[in-house]
Amino acid sequence: MGTGRTLRKESHVRPCKTPAGKANKNAAQRRRLVKFGMKEEDVKVMGDEEVRVLVQRPTVVKKLVARQQA
């Protein structure tokens, strides 16, 4: 058995996300948008990428909701 570099170095590769993990994360982000005040019907129509962008900016979401209600 060797004692070379391959046995000493740490793993730098992250594990792949499973489809179930990805679906859970998407569902959690959609629930978060509904908690911010968006309508559930509107959130269901959105794509995953659009949901991801909106979750990153909660103040923008709250402004959008305020405009819709006014």
Secondary structure as UniProt FT lines:
FT   HELIX           5..8
FT   HELIX           19..36
FT   HELIX           40..45
FT   HELIX           48..56
FT   HELIX           58..69
//
